């Protein structure tokens, strides 16, 4: 399941943060999941809950925010925000939209004590 891979990467990023500024407990983890991401937010939350059991992250809350994706209109070249499918270019009404790279899942912040 792709969501377990996302959680593993998330745990790696948290470990990097802890190495640079020690903390004892993680209270909350916030991630943004792009609208066009293949990640399922419910599956991601479940994977997180399963993977934190018995770890220093046990008890942490995963806050998932859905974010609009950015892209380009192949008809007029405008940069567009894609927040629903099917999507139309707000400038020309075109339907040929290309998502920009990096519209998947993004680690935003952690709340620690």
ABEGO torsion letter per residue (X at the ends): XAAAAAAAAAAAAAAAAAAABBBABBABBBBBBBAABABBAAAAAAAAAAAABGBAABGBBBBBBBBBBBBBBAAAGBBBBBABOBBBBAAAGBABBBBBBGABBBBABBBBX
